[in-house]
Amino acid sequence: MQPVEEFMRQYFDERIAEEKREQASRAPFRRKFHTEDCYWDSRAGTLETIQSERVLRAWNSDTTAEVITSRESPGLEDVHQLRYHLQRSLDSWLIQSVDLWCMSCCGEAGTENCIFCHGTGWLDGRMPKTPLPERDVPPTRF
């Protein structure tokens, strides 16, 4: 069985490589439609953020694992934590969901009055278990 930490290192390395490929493939499009100093849709800082991600803690059972990481946002003094939920897949792992550390209550579990995480310290990254309700929204007129 692949160790969780090894899986995460492989994931980080391949994610960095994929981001580099993505940015390289978008370069001709950006040159055609944007000035060099236009940051809109540039993915500026994305590669640096991905490269800064590090494992803080990891634990696993036979079938599931949880990994807490931290990463920095370039140009900001913010450090964000992520919580990866992994499930076993043959001799390796697959990422099942990723939660974001609650910036509102600074991840303080038990702060039940937090309107974002409701005291868990994390923003749940899973899709809602039930479909979101349809909203009656009038059509937009141009």
trRosetta pair geometry for C-beta under 8 A, 3 or more apart (Angstrom, degrees):
i j d omega theta_ij theta_ji phi_ij phi_ji
1 88 7.6 -40 -141 -135 118 114
1 91 5.6 -143 -108 -156 44 68
1 92 7.8 172 -160 -74 60 27
2 6 5.5 -122 -180 83 90 120
2 7 5.3 103 126 -60 122 97
2 91 5.9 97 -16 141 87 77
2 92 4.5 19 23 -111 136 67
2 93 6.7 -117 78 -6 113 87
3 6 4.5 88 66 6 90 107
3 7 7.0 -155 95 -7 46 85
4 7 5.6 -55 -152 35 33 114
4 8 6.4 30 153 -18 67 105
4 58 4.7 -179 107 170 132 135
4 59 7.9 -14 34 53 165 4
4 60 5.1 171 -48 -35 136 135
4 65 4.6 -179 -106 -164 133 156
4 67 6.2 -174 163 -72 120 116
4 86 6.7 164 -131 49 103 158
4 93 6.5 60 -115 -37 68 157
5 8 5.7 -54 -149 36 32 110
5 9 6.5 34 152 -20 65 103
5 55 6.0 -157 -127 70 83 173
5 58 5.7 -173 -67 37 79 158
6 9 5.7 -50 -147 34 33 112
6 10 6.4 33 153 -17 64 105
7 10 5.8 -58 -152 38 30 111
7 11 6.2 33 150 -22 65 108
7 86 7.3 94 109 -138 149 156
7 92 6.0 136 -104 -167 117 88
7 93 4.6 38 -157 37 167 118
8 11 5.4 -51 -145 36 34 116
8 12 6.3 36 155 -20 66 102
8 55 5.4 89 112 -70 154 125
8 58 7.1 -135 -15 -87 145 143
8 67 5.7 176 -81 -161 140 164
8 69 7.4 -179 -166 -74 135 124
8 84 7.4 161 -105 47 110 159
9 12 5.8 -51 -148 35 30 111
9 13 6.3 29 155 -17 64 107
9 55 7.9 -63 -59 -16 74 127
10 13 5.8 -56 -147 38 30 110
10 14 6.2 18 160 -9 66 111
11 14 6.2 -63 -143 44 25 102
11 15 5.9 27 158 -23 64 112
11 95 7.4 97 -129 -43 149 122
12 15 5.7 -58 -144 36 26 112
12 16 6.4 28 157 -21 63 105
12 50 7.4 160 -155 170 75 83
12 53 5.9 -156 -120 82 116 111
13 16 5.9 -55 -153 32 28 111
13 17 6.6 25 152 -15 63 107
14 17 5.5 -51 -146 39 37 113
14 18 6.2 40 153 -21 67 105
15 18 5.6 -52 -145 36 31 112
15 19 6.4 33 154 -20 64 104
15 50 5.7 -143 124 -165 110 127
16 19 5.8 -55 -149 35 30 110
16 20 6.5 32 152 -19 63 105
16 47 7.0 80 -145 -153 76 81
16 50 5.5 169 -90 124 71 120
16 51 5.8 78 -113 -84 122 77
17 20 5.7 -54 -151 34 32 113
17 21 6.6 32 152 -17 65 104
18 21 5.7 -53 -150 36 33 112
18 22 6.3 36 151 -22 66 106
19 22 5.5 -51 -146 36 33 115
19 23 6.3 30 157 -16 66 105
19 43 7.8 -173 -164 164 97 138
19 46 6.1 -158 -156 125 130 108
19 47 5.2 166 128 -97 131 79
19 50 5.6 165 -15 26 160 163
20 23 6.0 -55 -146 38 29 107
20 24 6.2 28 155 -18 63 109
20 47 6.7 77 -73 -118 69 127
21 24 5.7 -59 -147 39 29 111
21 25 6.2 25 157 -18 66 108
22 25 6.0 -59 -147 37 27 107
22 26 6.4 18 157 -13 63 112
22 43 7.5 160 115 -108 114 177
23 26 5.8 -62 -146 41 31 108
23 27 6.8 57 151 -52 62 88
23 43 6.0 -133 -95 81 98 138
23 46 7.8 176 -68 68 119 121
23 47 6.7 -37 -27 -52 151 124
24 27 5.7 -27 -158 -11 35 119
26 29 5.3 -62 -164 46 60 116
26 30 5.7 61 141 -26 86 105
26 43 7.5 97 63 9 158 131
27 30 5.7 -57 -144 37 31 111
27 31 6.3 30 159 -19 66 105
28 31 5.8 -54 -146 36 32 110
28 32 6.4 32 155 -22 64 107
29 32 5.8 -60 -152 34 29 112
29 33 6.4 -16 167 15 66 113
30 33 6.7 -83 -141 53 24 83
30 34 5.0 -43 -167 42 69 119
30 41 7.8 -167 -104 106 94 97
30 42 6.7 80 -129 -115 135 75
31 34 7.5 -52 -79 55 13 75
34 38 4.2 -130 -169 68 103 133
34 40 7.0 -160 -119 64 128 89
34 41 7.4 -155 -66 68 146 103
34 42 7.2 -165 140 -79 166 95
35 38 4.7 107 53 -18 77 104
38 42 6.9 162 109 -54 66 120
39 42 4.9 -89 -156 18 47 134
39 44 5.1 -53 -145 5 99 144
43 46 4.3 -44 178 5 88 137
43 47 7.6 72 138 -24 105 82
45 48 5.4 -63 -153 46 50 112
45 49 5.8 54 151 -27 80 105
45 73 6.7 31 172 -169 132 71
45 74 4.3 -151 -132 45 97 114
45 75 6.7 -74 -101 13 131 112
46 49 5.8 -57 -149 34 28 112
46 50 6.4 25 156 -16 65 107
47 50 5.8 -56 -148 38 31 110
47 51 6.1 29 155 -19 66 110
48 51 5.7 -55 -143 39 30 112
48 52 6.4 29 157 -23 63 108
48 72 7.8 -61 140 89 93 93
48 74 4.3 40 99 -50 145 131
49 52 6.0 -61 -151 32 28 109
49 53 7.4 44 151 -43 60 93
49 71 5.6 68 -178 156 74 124
49 72 6.8 -141 -122 83 62 50
49 73 5.8 7 -101 -109 110 52
49 74 6.5 -105 -55 -11 75 88
50 53 6.1 -39 -164 -2 37 116
50 71 7.4 -7 -101 -145 20 143
52 71 4.9 113 92 -153 95 73
52 72 4.3 -80 150 34 160 91
53 69 5.2 24 -173 162 95 133
53 70 7.2 174 -141 87 55 35
53 71 4.0 -24 -87 -83 73 113
53 82 7.6 -15 -138 26 118 127
54 69 6.1 161 80 -157 34 85
54 70 5.8 -16 58 57 87 80
54 71 7.3 154 13 -79 64 61
55 58 5.8 -17 -172 -37 126 113
55 67 6.0 -59 -131 -170 101 110
55 68 7.5 98 -162 77 60 51
55 69 5.5 -51 -98 -99 42 84
56 68 4.7 -53 62 104 109 96
56 69 6.1 165 0 -116 86 24
56 70 5.5 71 -48 -14 119 99
56 81 7.2 -30 4 -131 147 109
57 67 7.3 179 93 -151 53 47
57 68 4.6 21 50 42 91 110
58 65 6.6 7 -173 179 93 112
58 66 7.2 177 -146 90 52 50
58 67 4.5 -2 -106 -109 92 83
58 68 7.4 -152 -69 25 51 64
59 65 6.8 -179 96 -151 39 72
59 66 5.9 -2 59 55 81 89
60 64 6.7 -165 -148 102 74 43
60 65 3.4 -24 -99 -101 103 93
60 66 7.4 175 -82 18 59 56
60 86 7.3 -37 -107 71 112 118
61 64 5.4 24 44 50 102 76
61 65 7.4 -158 25 -73 57 55
62 88 6.9 -30 143 -39 55 153
63 87 6.6 -8 161 -155 76 74
63 88 4.8 -97 -142 11 47 121
64 85 7.1 -23 -166 -172 106 82
64 86 6.6 145 -164 83 55 62
64 87 5.7 -26 -105 -106 71 61
64 88 7.0 -89 -60 -16 33 85
65 84 7.9 3 107 107 90 95
65 85 7.8 152 82 -162 52 39
65 86 4.1 -10 60 61 97 115
65 87 7.9 -163 22 -71 75 21
65 88 7.9 103 -13 -59 97 72
65 93 6.2 -41 29 -123 132 141
66 83 6.4 -8 -170 -174 97 95
66 84 7.0 158 -157 81 45 58
66 85 6.0 -13 -104 -105 76 59
66 86 7.2 -160 -72 20 28 83
67 83 7.3 158 80 -156 45 47
67 84 4.3 -7 57 54 98 109
67 86 6.7 44 -4 -16 107 118
68 81 6.0 -4 -173 -174 94 113
68 82 7.3 163 -153 82 48 46
68 83 5.4 -17 -99 -102 72 74
68 84 7.9 -159 -71 19 26 74
69 81 6.7 160 82 -154 44 61
69 82 5.0 -9 57 56 96 94
69 84 6.9 40 -5 -13 110 108
70 79 5.4 9 -175 173 114 106
70 80 6.9 156 -154 81 61 41
70 81 5.1 -34 -95 -95 73 72
70 82 7.8 174 -87 16 26 72
71 79 7.2 163 80 -157 28 65
71 80 5.6 -22 63 62 80 91
71 82 7.0 16 6 -6 110 111
72 76 7.7 -180 177 74 77 80
72 78 7.1 141 -152 88 58 58
72 79 5.5 -34 -94 -104 70 72
72 80 7.7 162 -95 17 20 76
73 76 4.2 1 91 49 110 120
73 78 4.8 13 27 68 118 106
73 79 8.0 -151 5 -85 77 28
73 80 6.8 66 -36 -12 99 111
78 103 7.8 -10 -147 -120 123 128
80 100 6.9 -32 -176 -156 116 91
80 101 6.0 176 -168 41 65 112
80 103 7.6 -44 -112 -71 89 108
81 100 7.8 128 84 -165 56 47
81 101 3.7 70 60 -39 92 139
81 107 6.7 26 47 -81 133 150
82 98 5.5 -9 -175 -174 114 106
82 99 6.9 149 -164 76 59 49
82 100 6.2 -29 -108 -104 72 53
82 101 7.0 -95 -67 -17 31 87
83 98 6.9 153 76 -160 48 54
83 99 4.3 -11 57 57 103 103
83 100 8.0 -136 20 -52 80 13
83 101 7.4 114 -21 -62 94 72
83 122 5.8 -37 21 -124 137 141
84 95 5.7 -69 -161 -130 109 101
84 97 7.9 167 -153 89 47 42
84 98 5.3 -18 -101 -105 64 83
85 95 7.4 96 72 -165 53 61
85 96 4.6 -64 105 65 96 107
85 97 4.8 11 44 54 118 81
85 98 7.3 -152 17 -75 75 36
85 99 7.4 63 -23 -12 102 98
86 93 4.3 2 -180 -176 128 125
86 94 6.6 149 -156 73 75 36
86 95 5.9 -48 -100 -101 74 45
86 96 6.2 159 -121 0 17 92
87 93 6.9 143 72 -156 31 73
87 94 5.6 -23 62 61 82 90
87 96 4.9 76 -13 -55 104 122
88 92 7.8 147 -157 88 57 32
88 93 6.3 -54 -107 -103 39 64
88 94 8.0 25 118 18 7 81
89 92 5.6 -27 73 76 88 78
89 93 6.2 109 22 -145 91 13
89 94 4.5 64 -24 -20 138 105
95 98 6.6 0 -180 -51 122 97
97 124 7.7 -5 155 -178 140 71
97 125 4.8 159 173 87 93 97
97 126 4.4 -32 -121 -74 153 82
98 125 4.4 -47 78 88 52 172
99 122 4.1 27 155 176 134 122
99 123 6.1 163 -168 73 78 49
99 124 5.7 -35 -113 -116 103 31
99 125 4.7 -141 -82 -6 42 100
100 122 6.9 142 72 -162 37 71
100 123 4.5 -13 62 53 93 109
100 125 6.5 110 -14 -66 78 105
101 107 4.7 -29 -166 -77 99 118
101 121 7.0 -29 -147 157 69 80
101 122 6.3 -50 -106 -107 37 67
101 123 7.7 -3 69 11 11 87
102 105 5.2 11 116 42 124 86
102 106 7.3 -30 96 22 79 10
102 107 5.5 151 49 -78 78 49
102 114 6.3 57 163 166 151 151
102 116 5.5 151 -142 98 111 120
102 117 3.9 -73 -76 -30 148 138
102 120 7.5 123 -26 77 134 75
102 121 5.5 -145 22 -171 114 32
102 122 6.0 -123 -27 -81 92 12
102 123 5.6 130 -84 -37 76 83
103 106 7.1 21 -158 -83 34 46
104 114 5.5 134 102 -153 119 106
104 115 7.3 -90 154 50 165 74
104 116 4.7 132 15 17 145 136
104 117 7.1 -178 52 0 112 98
105 108 4.8 -104 149 41 100 94
105 111 4.2 -177 -160 77 145 153
105 114 4.1 -65 -37 -91 135 137
105 116 7.4 -165 -4 51 97 106
105 117 6.4 -110 30 39 122 120
105 121 6.9 -105 88 -108 113 57
107 121 4.2 52 -166 -167 57 100
107 122 7.2 39 -127 -63 82 60
108 111 4.5 67 94 -24 106 123
108 114 7.9 154 65 -46 90 138
108 121 6.1 -168 63 -99 18 99
109 119 6.5 60 -167 166 52 64
109 120 6.3 -20 -123 -176 85 25
109 121 4.0 -53 -67 -27 72 125
110 119 5.5 14 -135 -162 8 99
111 114 4.7 65 111 -28 104 110
111 117 7.8 59 72 72 97 108
111 119 5.5 -171 67 -109 42 64
111 121 7.6 99 27 -74 99 71
112 118 6.5 6 -151 -179 59 57
112 119 3.8 -2 -89 -63 55 133
113 119 7.8 73 7 -63 35 94
114 117 5.1 -1 109 48 133 81
114 118 6.3 -123 77 -55 84 17
114 119 6.1 161 33 -54 103 46
115 118 7.7 20 -148 -68 18 66
116 123 6.1 -44 159 -90 104 102
117 120 4.7 -123 166 51 100 83
117 121 5.8 177 143 0 156 8
117 122 5.8 126 -139 57 126 29
117 123 5.8 -94 -87 -70 91 58
120 124 7.7 38 76 -52 159 90
126 129 7.8 26 126 -56 121 74
128 131 7.1 120 92 -116 119 12
128 132 6.1 112 38 -60 154 77
